[in-house]
Structure formats: C-alpha cells, structure tokens
Amino acid sequence: MADTKTLHDAFIDELRDAYDAEKQLVKALPKMARAASSDELRDAFVSHLEETRGQLERLEQVFASLDEKVRGKHCDGMAGILEEGKSIMEGGFDDATMDACLIAAGQRAEHYEMAAYGTLVAWANVMGHTEAARLLEGILNQEKAADEALSALAESGINEAAAGGDDEDDEDDDEEPPTPKPAKPSATKSARGSKTTQSGGSSQKSKK
C-alpha cells in the first residue's frame, strides 16, 4: 500500500505547479505586449515579464531551501487562462477594446497566481519553512502590485475609450443626413414679386 501523502507533499506539488505557470507566462507576456495598442499597457506587460523571470529565480531558491529538485508540473489552470487570452487576441476587436480585453486576461492570470501564492505562503509558515515563506511572500506582493497596476490602467481611460468607441459607432449608424432648407433670399424675392403684381392689378381696377 502506498504511503499516505502529507501537507509537505501537497506543498511541493503546488510549488512545481507555480513554477510551470510562471514559465508559461514568460512565453505569453511578449505576445500580449505586442497585441497592446496602449504604450502604457505594453510597458506594463514588458515590466511584468522581467518580474516573472525574477520570480522563476526566487522559486528555484525556494526549492533549494527545501532540498528539493527544481522541477515543474504542468499547470492546467494557467494553460486554460492563457488559452482564453489567445482567443481574445484573435477576436478581431478594435484597438481600444483589445486593450481592455488584454487587461482582463492579464488580471485573470494575476488573480490565479495570487490565490496560488497565498496558499503557498500559508502552508510554508505553518510548516516552519521560514525562508521559503519569505521568498514566496515577495512573489505574492509582486503579483498584487501587477494586478493593481492593470486596474489603474483600465480606470485611467482604457475602459472608457473602449466604451466610447461603441457609442460613436452607434451614433454614426443612427444619424440621418440633414434635410436641406430652401434658400431664404430667393423665397423672399418671390414673395415680394407676388405682392407687387396683386397690388398693381387692384389699382388698375379701381381706376376703371
């Protein structure tokens, strides 16, 4: 009969899952940066790419602190999130909407990681893995900061620009060409001419 696994085993399993998730992001973030139209959003993805590479190094330090071999385990959760992000980039959205959708995709990944690292920090602390907990908490704080940065970009005008683009399109579709107005000068002249003729006819009748 196989030995029953412990919390330590679950911790190592989650750690390998997180390591693979970060490696997947290293490949995905450059594509997201290229798909962004906003310079600020592109810079945010590039900046987080550098952070993610550093996070891989921190995870390797965590493995070392536990005398565990550095090894990843395919992260199905991150793979699914990134597959959704790929579908968004192929969705044919206008530039502003694409940026808003890329932010949403990025935050899905961040929230997934925040949940994973929050669990890893809690487990490391309860098992007394002080060094591992410190390193993992540093990564968790970076993920929180990246999520906040994406929220700030969305609220600074990207979401509004995407919504505004839809309104403008609707207005253009519904707008009818203005009805041309008759030229006032010619109408006035015509009216004056009519009055003159009528008055002239009346005066001739009265003379008779």
FIVEXPA-53371 format. One record per residue (C-alpha): residue in three letters; x, y, z; residue number from 1. Coordinates in Angstrom, 1 decimal. Layout:
BEGIN
<tigu r="ALA" xx="X" yy="Y" zz="Z" k="NUM"/>
...
//
This chain:
BEGIN
<tigu r="MET" xx="0.0" yy="0.0" zz="0.0" k="1"/>
<tigu r="ALA" xx="1.3" yy="3.4" zz="-1.0" k="2"/>
<tigu r="ASP" xx="2.3" yy="5.8" zz="1.8" k="3"/>
<tigu r="THR" xx="-0.3" yy="8.5" zz="2.6" k="4"/>
<tigu r="LYS" xx="0.9" yy="11.9" zz="1.3" k="5"/>
<tigu r="THR" xx="1.3" yy="14.8" zz="3.7" k="6"/>
<tigu r="LEU" xx="0.9" yy="18.6" zz="3.6" k="7"/>
<tigu r="HIS" xx="4.6" yy="18.8" zz="2.6" k="8"/>
<tigu r="ASP" xx="3.9" yy="16.7" zz="-0.4" k="9"/>
<tigu r="ALA" xx="1.0" yy="18.9" zz="-1.4" k="10"/>
<tigu r="PHE" xx="3.2" yy="22.0" zz="-0.9" k="11"/>
<tigu r="ILE" xx="5.9" yy="20.7" zz="-3.2" k="12"/>
<tigu r="ASP" xx="3.2" yy="19.7" zz="-5.8" k="13"/>
<tigu r="GLU" xx="1.8" yy="23.3" zz="-5.7" k="14"/>
<tigu r="LEU" xx="5.3" yy="24.7" zz="-5.9" k="15"/>
<tigu r="ARG" xx="6.0" yy="22.8" zz="-9.1" k="16"/>
<tigu r="ASP" xx="2.6" yy="23.9" zz="-10.4" k="17"/>
<tigu r="ALA" xx="3.5" yy="27.5" zz="-9.7" k="18"/>
<tigu r="TYR" xx="6.9" yy="27.1" zz="-11.4" k="19"/>
<tigu r="ASP" xx="5.4" yy="25.8" zz="-14.6" k="20"/>
<tigu r="ALA" xx="2.7" yy="28.6" zz="-14.5" k="21"/>
<tigu r="GLU" xx="5.5" yy="31.2" zz="-14.4" k="22"/>
<tigu r="LYS" xx="7.3" yy="29.6" zz="-17.3" k="23"/>
<tigu r="GLN" xx="4.1" yy="29.6" zz="-19.4" k="24"/>
<tigu r="LEU" xx="3.7" yy="33.3" zz="-18.6" k="25"/>
<tigu r="VAL" xx="7.2" yy="34.1" zz="-19.8" k="26"/>
<tigu r="LYS" xx="6.2" yy="32.8" zz="-23.2" k="27"/>
<tigu r="ALA" xx="2.7" yy="34.5" zz="-23.2" k="28"/>
<tigu r="LEU" xx="3.6" yy="38.0" zz="-21.9" k="29"/>
<tigu r="PRO" xx="5.6" yy="39.1" zz="-25.0" k="30"/>
<tigu r="LYS" xx="2.6" yy="38.2" zz="-27.2" k="31"/>
<tigu r="MET" xx="0.3" yy="40.2" zz="-25.0" k="32"/>
<tigu r="ALA" xx="2.6" yy="43.2" zz="-25.2" k="33"/>
<tigu r="ARG" xx="2.7" yy="43.0" zz="-29.0" k="34"/>
<tigu r="ALA" xx="-1.1" yy="42.9" zz="-29.1" k="35"/>
<tigu r="ALA" xx="-1.5" yy="46.0" zz="-27.0" k="36"/>
<tigu r="SER" xx="-2.1" yy="49.4" zz="-28.6" k="37"/>
<tigu r="SER" xx="-1.6" yy="51.5" zz="-25.5" k="38"/>
<tigu r="ASP" xx="2.1" yy="52.3" zz="-24.8" k="39"/>
<tigu r="GLU" xx="1.4" yy="52.2" zz="-21.0" k="40"/>
<tigu r="LEU" xx="-0.2" yy="48.7" zz="-21.2" k="41"/>
<tigu r="ARG" xx="2.6" yy="47.4" zz="-23.4" k="42"/>
<tigu r="ASP" xx="5.2" yy="48.7" zz="-20.9" k="43"/>
<tigu r="ALA" xx="3.2" yy="47.1" zz="-18.0" k="44"/>
<tigu r="PHE" xx="3.4" yy="43.7" zz="-19.8" k="45"/>
<tigu r="VAL" xx="7.1" yy="44.1" zz="-20.5" k="46"/>
<tigu r="SER" xx="7.8" yy="45.1" zz="-17.0" k="47"/>
<tigu r="HIS" xx="5.9" yy="42.1" zz="-15.5" k="48"/>
<tigu r="LEU" xx="7.8" yy="39.9" zz="-17.9" k="49"/>
<tigu r="GLU" xx="11.0" yy="40.9" zz="-16.2" k="50"/>
<tigu r="GLU" xx="9.4" yy="40.4" zz="-12.8" k="51"/>
<tigu r="THR" xx="8.2" yy="36.9" zz="-13.9" k="52"/>
<tigu r="ARG" xx="11.8" yy="35.9" zz="-14.9" k="53"/>
<tigu r="GLY" xx="12.9" yy="37.0" zz="-11.4" k="54"/>
<tigu r="GLN" xx="10.1" yy="35.1" zz="-9.8" k="55"/>
<tigu r="LEU" xx="11.3" yy="31.9" zz="-11.5" k="56"/>
<tigu r="GLU" xx="14.7" yy="32.5" zz="-9.9" k="57"/>
<tigu r="ARG" xx="13.0" yy="33.0" zz="-6.5" k="58"/>
<tigu r="LEU" xx="11.1" yy="29.8" zz="-6.9" k="59"/>
<tigu r="GLU" xx="14.4" yy="28.0" zz="-7.6" k="60"/>
<tigu r="GLN" xx="15.7" yy="29.4" zz="-4.3" k="61"/>
<tigu r="VAL" xx="12.6" yy="28.0" zz="-2.6" k="62"/>
<tigu r="PHE" xx="13.3" yy="24.6" zz="-4.0" k="63"/>
<tigu r="ALA" xx="16.9" yy="24.9" zz="-2.8" k="64"/>
<tigu r="SER" xx="15.9" yy="25.9" zz="0.7" k="65"/>
<tigu r="LEU" xx="13.8" yy="22.7" zz="0.9" k="66"/>
<tigu r="ASP" xx="16.5" yy="20.5" zz="-0.6" k="67"/>
<tigu r="GLU" xx="14.1" yy="19.7" zz="-3.5" k="68"/>
<tigu r="LYS" xx="15.0" yy="19.3" zz="-7.1" k="69"/>
<tigu r="VAL" xx="13.8" yy="22.2" zz="-9.3" k="70"/>
<tigu r="ARG" xx="11.0" yy="20.7" zz="-11.5" k="71"/>
<tigu r="GLY" xx="7.8" yy="22.0" zz="-12.9" k="72"/>
<tigu r="LYS" xx="4.4" yy="20.2" zz="-13.1" k="73"/>
<tigu r="HIS" xx="2.2" yy="21.2" zz="-16.0" k="74"/>
<tigu r="CYS" xx="-0.2" yy="23.9" zz="-14.7" k="75"/>
<tigu r="ASP" xx="-3.6" yy="23.2" zz="-16.3" k="76"/>
<tigu r="GLY" xx="-5.2" yy="26.2" zz="-14.7" k="77"/>
<tigu r="MET" xx="-2.7" yy="28.7" zz="-16.2" k="78"/>
<tigu r="ALA" xx="-2.8" yy="26.9" zz="-19.5" k="79"/>
<tigu r="GLY" xx="-6.6" yy="27.4" zz="-19.6" k="80"/>
<tigu r="ILE" xx="-6.3" yy="31.1" zz="-18.7" k="81"/>
<tigu r="LEU" xx="-3.7" yy="31.7" zz="-21.4" k="82"/>
<tigu r="GLU" xx="-5.7" yy="29.8" zz="-24.0" k="83"/>
<tigu r="GLU" xx="-8.6" yy="32.2" zz="-23.3" k="84"/>
<tigu r="GLY" xx="-6.2" yy="35.1" zz="-23.7" k="85"/>
<tigu r="LYS" xx="-5.1" yy="33.7" zz="-27.1" k="86"/>
<tigu r="SER" xx="-8.7" yy="33.6" zz="-28.2" k="87"/>
<tigu r="ILE" xx="-9.1" yy="37.3" zz="-27.3" k="88"/>
<tigu r="MET" xx="-6.1" yy="38.3" zz="-29.3" k="89"/>
<tigu r="GLU" xx="-7.6" yy="36.5" zz="-32.3" k="90"/>
<tigu r="GLY" xx="-11.0" yy="38.0" zz="-31.8" k="91"/>
<tigu r="GLY" xx="-10.7" yy="40.9" zz="-34.2" k="92"/>
<tigu r="PHE" xx="-11.6" yy="43.7" zz="-31.7" k="93"/>
<tigu r="ASP" xx="-10.9" yy="47.3" zz="-32.3" k="94"/>
<tigu r="ASP" xx="-7.7" yy="48.7" zz="-30.6" k="95"/>
<tigu r="ALA" xx="-9.3" yy="50.2" zz="-27.5" k="96"/>
<tigu r="THR" xx="-11.5" yy="47.1" zz="-26.9" k="97"/>
<tigu r="MET" xx="-8.5" yy="44.8" zz="-27.4" k="98"/>
<tigu r="ASP" xx="-6.5" yy="46.7" zz="-24.7" k="99"/>
<tigu r="ALA" xx="-9.5" yy="46.4" zz="-22.3" k="100"/>
<tigu r="CYS" xx="-9.7" yy="42.7" zz="-23.0" k="101"/>
<tigu r="LEU" xx="-6.0" yy="42.2" zz="-22.6" k="102"/>
<tigu r="ILE" xx="-6.2" yy="43.8" zz="-19.2" k="103"/>
<tigu r="ALA" xx="-9.0" yy="41.4" zz="-18.2" k="104"/>
<tigu r="ALA" xx="-6.9" yy="38.5" zz="-19.4" k="105"/>
<tigu r="GLY" xx="-3.9" yy="39.7" zz="-17.5" k="106"/>
<tigu r="GLN" xx="-5.9" yy="40.1" zz="-14.3" k="107"/>
<tigu r="ARG" xx="-7.3" yy="36.6" zz="-14.6" k="108"/>
<tigu r="ALA" xx="-3.7" yy="35.3" zz="-14.6" k="109"/>
<tigu r="GLU" xx="-2.7" yy="37.6" zz="-11.7" k="110"/>
<tigu r="HIS" xx="-5.7" yy="36.5" zz="-9.6" k="111"/>
<tigu r="TYR" xx="-5.0" yy="32.8" zz="-10.2" k="112"/>
<tigu r="GLU" xx="-1.4" yy="33.4" zz="-9.1" k="113"/>
<tigu r="MET" xx="-2.4" yy="35.4" zz="-6.1" k="114"/>
<tigu r="ALA" xx="-4.6" yy="32.6" zz="-4.9" k="115"/>
<tigu r="ALA" xx="-1.8" yy="30.0" zz="-5.5" k="116"/>
<tigu r="TYR" xx="1.0" yy="32.0" zz="-3.8" k="117"/>
<tigu r="GLY" xx="-1.3" yy="33.0" zz="-0.9" k="118"/>
<tigu r="THR" xx="-1.8" yy="29.2" zz="-0.2" k="119"/>
<tigu r="LEU" xx="1.9" yy="28.5" zz="-0.6" k="120"/>
<tigu r="VAL" xx="2.8" yy="31.3" zz="1.9" k="121"/>
<tigu r="ALA" xx="0.3" yy="30.0" zz="4.4" k="122"/>
<tigu r="TRP" xx="1.5" yy="26.4" zz="4.1" k="123"/>
<tigu r="ALA" xx="5.1" yy="27.4" zz="4.3" k="124"/>
<tigu r="ASN" xx="4.5" yy="29.4" zz="7.5" k="125"/>
<tigu r="VAL" xx="2.5" yy="26.6" zz="9.2" k="126"/>
<tigu r="MET" xx="5.2" yy="24.0" zz="8.4" k="127"/>
<tigu r="GLY" xx="8.0" yy="26.3" zz="9.6" k="128"/>
<tigu r="HIS" xx="9.7" yy="26.9" zz="6.2" k="129"/>
<tigu r="THR" xx="10.7" yy="30.4" zz="7.1" k="130"/>
<tigu r="GLU" xx="13.0" yy="31.1" zz="4.1" k="131"/>
<tigu r="ALA" xx="10.5" yy="29.7" zz="1.6" k="132"/>
<tigu r="ALA" xx="7.7" yy="31.7" zz="3.1" k="133"/>
<tigu r="ARG" xx="9.7" yy="34.9" zz="2.8" k="134"/>
<tigu r="LEU" xx="10.6" yy="34.3" zz="-0.8" k="135"/>
<tigu r="LEU" xx="7.0" yy="33.3" zz="-1.7" k="136"/>
<tigu r="GLU" xx="5.5" yy="36.3" zz="0.0" k="137"/>
<tigu r="GLY" xx="7.8" yy="38.5" zz="-2.1" k="138"/>
<tigu r="ILE" xx="6.4" yy="37.0" zz="-5.2" k="139"/>
<tigu r="LEU" xx="2.8" yy="37.3" zz="-3.9" k="140"/>
<tigu r="ASN" xx="3.4" yy="41.0" zz="-3.3" k="141"/>
<tigu r="GLN" xx="4.6" yy="41.5" zz="-6.9" k="142"/>
<tigu r="GLU" xx="1.5" yy="39.7" zz="-8.2" k="143"/>
<tigu r="LYS" xx="-0.7" yy="42.0" zz="-6.2" k="144"/>
<tigu r="ALA" xx="1.2" yy="45.1" zz="-7.4" k="145"/>
<tigu r="ALA" xx="0.9" yy="43.9" zz="-11.1" k="146"/>
<tigu r="ASP" xx="-2.9" yy="43.4" zz="-10.6" k="147"/>
<tigu r="GLU" xx="-3.3" yy="46.9" zz="-9.1" k="148"/>
<tigu r="ALA" xx="-1.3" yy="48.4" zz="-12.0" k="149"/>
<tigu r="LEU" xx="-3.6" yy="46.8" zz="-14.6" k="150"/>
<tigu r="SER" xx="-6.6" yy="48.1" zz="-12.7" k="151"/>
<tigu r="ALA" xx="-5.2" yy="51.6" zz="-12.7" k="152"/>
<tigu r="LEU" xx="-4.6" yy="51.4" zz="-16.4" k="153"/>
<tigu r="ALA" xx="-8.2" yy="50.3" zz="-17.0" k="154"/>
<tigu r="GLU" xx="-9.6" yy="53.1" zz="-14.9" k="155"/>
<tigu r="SER" xx="-7.3" yy="55.7" zz="-16.4" k="156"/>
<tigu r="GLY" xx="-9.1" yy="55.7" zz="-19.7" k="157"/>
<tigu r="ILE" xx="-8.7" yy="52.4" zz="-21.5" k="158"/>
<tigu r="ASN" xx="-12.1" yy="51.1" zz="-20.5" k="159"/>
<tigu r="GLU" xx="-13.7" yy="54.4" zz="-21.2" k="160"/>
<tigu r="ALA" xx="-12.1" yy="54.6" zz="-24.6" k="161"/>
<tigu r="ALA" xx="-13.4" yy="51.1" zz="-25.4" k="162"/>
<tigu r="ALA" xx="-16.9" yy="52.1" zz="-24.3" k="163"/>
<tigu r="GLY" xx="-16.7" yy="55.4" zz="-26.2" k="164"/>
<tigu r="GLY" xx="-15.8" yy="53.7" zz="-29.4" k="165"/>
<tigu r="ASP" xx="-19.0" yy="51.7" zz="-29.2" k="166"/>
<tigu r="ASP" xx="-21.1" yy="54.8" zz="-28.6" k="167"/>
<tigu r="GLU" xx="-19.6" yy="56.7" zz="-31.5" k="168"/>
<tigu r="ASP" xx="-20.2" yy="53.8" zz="-33.9" k="169"/>
<tigu r="ASP" xx="-23.9" yy="53.6" zz="-32.7" k="170"/>
<tigu r="GLU" xx="-24.3" yy="57.4" zz="-33.2" k="171"/>
<tigu r="ASP" xx="-22.8" yy="57.2" zz="-36.7" k="172"/>
<tigu r="ASP" xx="-25.1" yy="54.3" zz="-37.7" k="173"/>
<tigu r="ASP" xx="-28.3" yy="56.1" zz="-36.4" k="174"/>
<tigu r="GLU" xx="-27.5" yy="59.6" zz="-37.7" k="175"/>
<tigu r="GLU" xx="-29.6" yy="60.7" zz="-40.8" k="176"/>
<tigu r="PRO" xx="-28.4" yy="63.3" zz="-43.2" k="177"/>
<tigu r="PRO" xx="-29.9" yy="66.8" zz="-42.5" k="178"/>
<tigu r="THR" xx="-32.8" yy="67.9" zz="-44.7" k="179"/>
<tigu r="PRO" xx="-31.7" yy="70.8" zz="-46.9" k="180"/>
<tigu r="LYS" xx="-33.5" yy="74.1" zz="-46.2" k="181"/>
<tigu r="PRO" xx="-34.9" yy="76.3" zz="-49.0" k="182"/>
<tigu r="ALA" xx="-32.7" yy="79.4" zz="-49.8" k="183"/>
<tigu r="LYS" xx="-34.3" yy="82.3" zz="-47.9" k="184"/>
<tigu r="PRO" xx="-33.2" yy="85.1" zz="-50.3" k="185"/>
<tigu r="SER" xx="-34.9" yy="83.6" zz="-53.4" k="186"/>
<tigu r="ALA" xx="-38.1" yy="82.8" zz="-51.4" k="187"/>
<tigu r="THR" xx="-38.3" yy="86.5" zz="-50.2" k="188"/>
<tigu r="LYS" xx="-37.8" yy="87.8" zz="-53.7" k="189"/>
<tigu r="SER" xx="-40.6" yy="85.5" zz="-55.0" k="190"/>
<tigu r="ALA" xx="-42.9" yy="86.7" zz="-52.2" k="191"/>
<tigu r="ARG" xx="-42.3" yy="90.3" zz="-52.9" k="192"/>
<tigu r="GLY" xx="-42.9" yy="89.8" zz="-56.7" k="193"/>
<tigu r="SER" xx="-46.3" yy="88.2" zz="-56.0" k="194"/>
<tigu r="LYS" xx="-47.4" yy="91.1" zz="-53.8" k="195"/>
<tigu r="THR" xx="-46.4" yy="93.7" zz="-56.3" k="196"/>
<tigu r="THR" xx="-48.4" yy="92.0" zz="-59.1" k="197"/>
<tigu r="GLN" xx="-51.5" yy="91.7" zz="-56.9" k="198"/>
<tigu r="SER" xx="-51.4" yy="95.3" zz="-55.8" k="199"/>
<tigu r="GLY" xx="-50.8" yy="96.5" zz="-59.3" k="200"/>
<tigu r="GLY" xx="-53.9" yy="94.7" zz="-60.5" k="201"/>
<tigu r="SER" xx="-56.1" yy="96.1" zz="-57.8" k="202"/>
<tigu r="SER" xx="-55.1" yy="99.7" zz="-58.5" k="203"/>
<tigu r="GLN" xx="-55.9" yy="99.3" zz="-62.2" k="204"/>
<tigu r="LYS" xx="-59.4" yy="98.0" zz="-61.4" k="205"/>
<tigu r="SER" xx="-60.0" yy="100.9" zz="-59.0" k="206"/>
<tigu r="LYS" xx="-59.1" yy="103.5" zz="-61.7" k="207"/>
<tigu r="LYS" xx="-61.6" yy="102.0" zz="-64.0" k="208"/>
//
